[in-house]
Amino acid sequence: MKAPLIVAALALFASFHVSGASFDCARAKSRLEVLICSEPTLSELDEHLASAYRAALSKGSDRKTLVRWQREWLSSDPISICRDANCVSREFRARIQVLGRVVPEGPARGWTGSFIRVLNGKDDESAQVVLVRLDGGQLSASGIAYWVGANEGQVNSGELNGTARIDGARATFREGGCEAVFALLGGKLFVESESGCGGLNVSFVGEYRRR
């Protein structure tokens, strides 16, 4: 039995492309791999997912960002917490729809990009954001931020994951109680305001540079 293409694609992420390769399901290790290999319908759906991903790569103006975006989705909570075929199927079908909405940016400094916050002229690993332009004037927006306290083990985190509405040089994100305003100014990304996206002292606000 051939292994799911989307899982096989993980081995090729470093080169930023996906081939039609497959691997032996006898080597499946993770719960997701084993589940897909044991369900013919999931295996078929996984191939559709891989095809949609390849199509998105062919349209996108920033392949590196699209690879990071897909990799983060594969390790995100919605996928990680799936324990049965129905859950995985639901998440895969939703992802196929999103991948089908990816549109090319055109200008090299468009919205699509992987960004890291800058603090005092240096990269601040405590906040990162990935944006991908979709049709209908929307963005897929995902990000994670941390706050590290003075005491050992004192770490709070926050995340955003969903879609934002573009309005000129700004985009507004509202989902699951998390709200943020992104601004693309002079080729730089700014999170101008944010609330409800994380734990105590966690914030996405600031200036970001492209990775």
Residue pairs with C-beta under 8 A, 6 or more apart in sequence:
1 25
1 37
1 43
2 22
2 23
2 24
2 25
2 43
3 22
3 23
3 24
3 25
3 27
3 28
3 33
3 36
3 37
4 22
4 33
4 36
4 37
4 42
4 43
4 46
4 47
4 50
5 18
5 20
5 21
5 22
5 46
5 47
5 49
5 50
5 51
6 46
6 49
6 50
6 53
6 74
7 23
7 28
7 32
7 33
7 36
7 46
8 21
8 22
8 23
8 50
9 18
9 19
9 50
9 53
10 71
10 74
11 23
12 18
12 19
12 21
13 67
13 70
13 71
16 57
16 63
16 64
16 67
17 57
17 63
18 50
18 53
18 54
18 57
25 33
25 37
28 34
28 36
28 37
31 83
32 79
32 82
32 88
35 42
35 82
35 84
35 85
35 88
36 42
36 43
36 46
36 88
37 43
39 85
41 85
41 89
42 85
42 88
42 89
42 92
45 89
45 92
45 93
46 92
48 92
48 96
49 92
49 95
49 96
49 99
52 95
52 96
52 99
52 100
53 70
53 99
55 99
55 100
56 66
56 99
56 100
56 102
57 63
57 66
57 67
59 102
59 103
59 104
60 66
60 102
60 104
60 105
60 112
60 132
61 104
61 105
61 106
61 108
61 110
61 112
62 105
62 112
62 113
62 114
64 114
65 112
65 113
65 114
65 130
65 131
65 132
66 102
66 112
66 132
68 114
68 130
69 114
69 130
69 132
69 140
69 142
72 130
72 142
73 79
73 95
73 142
76 142
76 161
78 91
79 88
79 91
81 87
82 88
82 91
98 134
98 140
101 134
101 135
101 136
101 138
102 132
102 133
102 134
103 133
103 134
103 135
105 111
105 112
105 133
109 184
109 187
110 133
110 184
111 131
111 132
111 133
111 139
111 166
111 171
111 184
112 131
112 132
112 133
113 130
113 131
113 189
113 210
113 211
114 128
114 129
114 130
114 210
114 211
115 128
115 129
115 130
115 131
115 189
115 208
115 209
115 210
115 211
116 123
116 124
116 125
116 127
116 128
116 208
116 209
116 211
117 123
117 124
117 126
117 127
117 128
117 204
117 206
117 207
117 208
118 124
118 206
118 207
118 208
118 209
119 206
123 209
124 206
125 146
126 145
126 146
126 147
126 148
127 143
127 144
127 145
127 146
127 191
127 203
127 204
127 206
127 208
128 143
128 144
128 145
129 141
129 142
129 143
129 160
129 182
129 189
129 191
129 204
129 208
130 140
130 141
130 142
130 143
131 139
131 140
131 141
131 164
131 171
131 182
131 189
132 139
132 140
133 139
133 166
134 140
134 163
137 165
137 166
138 163
138 164
138 165
138 166
139 163
139 164
139 165
139 166
139 171
139 173
139 182
140 162
140 163
141 160
141 161
141 162
141 163
141 164
141 171
141 173
141 180
141 182
142 159
142 160
142 161
142 162
143 159
143 160
143 161
143 204
144 157
144 158
144 159
145 157
145 158
145 159
145 197
145 198
145 202
145 203
145 204
146 155
146 156
146 157
146 158
146 202
147 155
147 156
147 157
147 198
147 199
147 200
147 201
147 202
147 203
148 154
148 155
149 155
149 156
149 201
156 198
156 199
156 200
156 201
156 202
157 198
157 199
157 202
158 178
158 197
158 198
158 199
158 202
158 203
158 204
159 197
159 198
160 173
160 175
160 178
160 180
160 197
160 204
161 175
162 173
162 175
162 176
162 178
163 173
163 175
164 171
164 172
164 173
164 180
164 182
165 171
165 172
169 183
169 184
169 185
170 181
170 182
170 183
170 184
170 192
171 181
171 182
171 184
172 179
172 180
172 181
172 182
173 179
173 180
173 181
173 182
177 196
178 194
178 195
178 196
178 197
179 193
179 194
179 195
179 196
179 197
180 191
180 193
180 194
180 195
180 197
180 204
181 191
181 192
181 193
181 194
182 189
182 190
182 191
182 192
183 189
183 190
183 191
183 192
184 190
188 207
188 208
188 209
189 207
189 208
189 209
189 210
190 206
190 207
190 208
191 204
191 205
191 206
191 208
192 205
193 205
194 203
194 204
194 205
197 204
198 204
